[in-house]
Amino acid sequence: MKLKHIAVMAGIVLILILTVQNLDMVRVDVLFWGFTFPLILLIYIALGLGFLAGYLLGGPAKRRDTGTVPPERRLKDDSRDWDDRG
């Protein structure tokens, strides 16, 4: 078995343990409304909203300038190398 498969299976087992341990019903009051549902549902909703907010508000990733110039954009230098004096 590959390490990747073992890691995925371990992750699934941990998610199942988290789910089973948080099946208790909780009451959530929002302004004038009250809701009762499993705690794990509240955890997954918060996780999903967090991912969504990070995706929408994260913006595009900025590319770092490595200081290198691609070969096709380099200036051609016709002068000789310093060591080749002749």
GROMACS elastic network, one bead per residue, 0.5 to 0.9 nm:
[ bonds ]
;  ai    aj funct       b0    kb
    1     4     6  0.83671   500
    1     5     6  0.66684   500
    1     6     6  0.71462   500
    2     5     6  0.53841   500
    2     6     6  0.65345   500
    2     7     6  0.88076   500
    3     6     6  0.50948   500
    3     7     6  0.61521   500
    3     8     6  0.86684   500
    4     7     6  0.51162   500
    4     8     6  0.62339   500
    4     9     6  0.86646   500
    5     8     6  0.51413   500
    5     9     6  0.61661   500
    5    10     6  0.85384   500
    6     9     6  0.51564   500
    6    10     6  0.60747   500
    6    11     6  0.85588   500
    7    10     6  0.50856   500
    7    11     6  0.61402   500
    7    12     6  0.86745   500
    8    11     6  0.50565   500
    8    12     6  0.62435   500
    8    13     6  0.86758   500
    9    12     6  0.50676   500
    9    13     6  0.61908   500
    9    14     6  0.86315   500
   10    13     6  0.50853   500
   10    14     6  0.61949   500
   10    15     6  0.86568   500
   11    14     6  0.51053   500
   11    15     6  0.62050   500
   11    16     6  0.86365   500
   12    15     6  0.50925   500
   12    16     6  0.61798   500
   12    17     6  0.86377   500
   13    16     6  0.50774   500
   13    17     6  0.61863   500
   13    18     6  0.86252   500
   14    17     6  0.50553   500
   14    18     6  0.61502   500
   14    19     6  0.85657   500
   15    18     6  0.50337   500
   15    19     6  0.61218   500
   15    20     6  0.86802   500
   16    19     6  0.50031   500
   16    20     6  0.61451   500
   16    21     6  0.85549   500
   17    20     6  0.52373   500
   17    21     6  0.60989   500
   17    22     6  0.86267   500
   18    21     6  0.53315   500
   18    22     6  0.62903   500
   18    23     6  0.89823   500
   18    40     6  0.78797   500
   19    22     6  0.53892   500
   19    23     6  0.65226   500
   19    39     6  0.89409   500
   19    40     6  0.59362   500
   19    41     6  0.88942   500
   20    23     6  0.57585   500
   20    40     6  0.84060   500
   21    24     6  0.78952   500
   21    40     6  0.84454   500
   22    25     6  0.84579   500
   22    38     6  0.72423   500
   22    39     6  0.55902   500
   22    40     6  0.51667   500
   22    41     6  0.87712   500
   22    43     6  0.88832   500
   23    37     6  0.89493   500
   23    38     6  0.52968   500
   23    39     6  0.59530   500
   23    40     6  0.59545   500
   23    41     6  0.84514   500
   24    37     6  0.81898   500
   24    38     6  0.54550   500
   24    39     6  0.58538   500
   24    40     6  0.79466   500
   25    36     6  0.63949   500
   25    37     6  0.52076   500
   25    39     6  0.59241   500
   25    40     6  0.88796   500
   26    35     6  0.81360   500
   26    36     6  0.54753   500
   26    37     6  0.57180   500
   26    38     6  0.60161   500
   26    39     6  0.58412   500
   26    42     6  0.88857   500
   27    34     6  0.67359   500
   27    35     6  0.55107   500
   27    37     6  0.67359   500
   27    38     6  0.87426   500
   27    39     6  0.88522   500
   28    33     6  0.83855   500
   28    34     6  0.56617   500
   28    35     6  0.51680   500
   28    36     6  0.62868   500
   28    37     6  0.81902   500
   29    32     6  0.71969   500
   29    33     6  0.57520   500
   29    35     6  0.63149   500
   29    36     6  0.87822   500
   30    33     6  0.52535   500
   30    34     6  0.61711   500
   30    35     6  0.81264   500
   31    34     6  0.80754   500
   37    40     6  0.86013   500
   37    41     6  0.70938   500
   37    42     6  0.77610   500
   38    41     6  0.54547   500
   38    42     6  0.69265   500
   39    42     6  0.51092   500
   39    43     6  0.63240   500
   39    44     6  0.87634   500
   40    44     6  0.61624   500
   40    45     6  0.85242   500
   41    44     6  0.51447   500
   41    45     6  0.60669   500
   41    46     6  0.85501   500
   42    45     6  0.51047   500
   42    46     6  0.61396   500
   42    47     6  0.85336   500
   43    46     6  0.52124   500
   43    47     6  0.61322   500
   43    48     6  0.86308   500
   44    48     6  0.60348   500
   44    49     6  0.85126   500
   45    48     6  0.51024   500
   45    49     6  0.60948   500
   45    50     6  0.84750   500
   46    49     6  0.51310   500
   46    50     6  0.60346   500
   46    51     6  0.86338   500
   47    50     6  0.50897   500
   47    51     6  0.62627   500
   47    52     6  0.86107   500
   48    51     6  0.51626   500
   48    52     6  0.60996   500
   48    53     6  0.85556   500
   49    53     6  0.59974   500
   49    54     6  0.84636   500
   50    53     6  0.51600   500
   50    54     6  0.60978   500
   50    55     6  0.85320   500
   51    54     6  0.51053   500
   51    55     6  0.60841   500
   51    56     6  0.85819   500
   52    55     6  0.51061   500
   52    56     6  0.60703   500
   52    57     6  0.83591   500
   53    56     6  0.51825   500
   53    57     6  0.57135   500
   53    58     6  0.77328   500
   54    57     6  0.53365   500
   54    58     6  0.52168   500
   54    59     6  0.86427   500
   55    58     6  0.53703   500
   55    59     6  0.74095   500
   56    59     6  0.67614   500
   58    61     6  0.79846   500
   59    62     6  0.89432   500
   63    66     6  0.89591   500
   64    67     6  0.89257   500
   65    68     6  0.78022   500
   66    69     6  0.85697   500
   69    72     6  0.82673   500
   69    73     6  0.64722   500
   69    74     6  0.62832   500
   70    73     6  0.55528   500
   70    74     6  0.65590   500
   71    74     6  0.53072   500
   71    75     6  0.86912   500
   72    75     6  0.85362   500
   77    80     6  0.82056   500
   79    82     6  0.89360   500
   80    83     6  0.81928   500
   80    84     6  0.63744   500
   80    85     6  0.74881   500
   81    84     6  0.53283   500
   81    85     6  0.75070   500
   82    85     6  0.63418   500
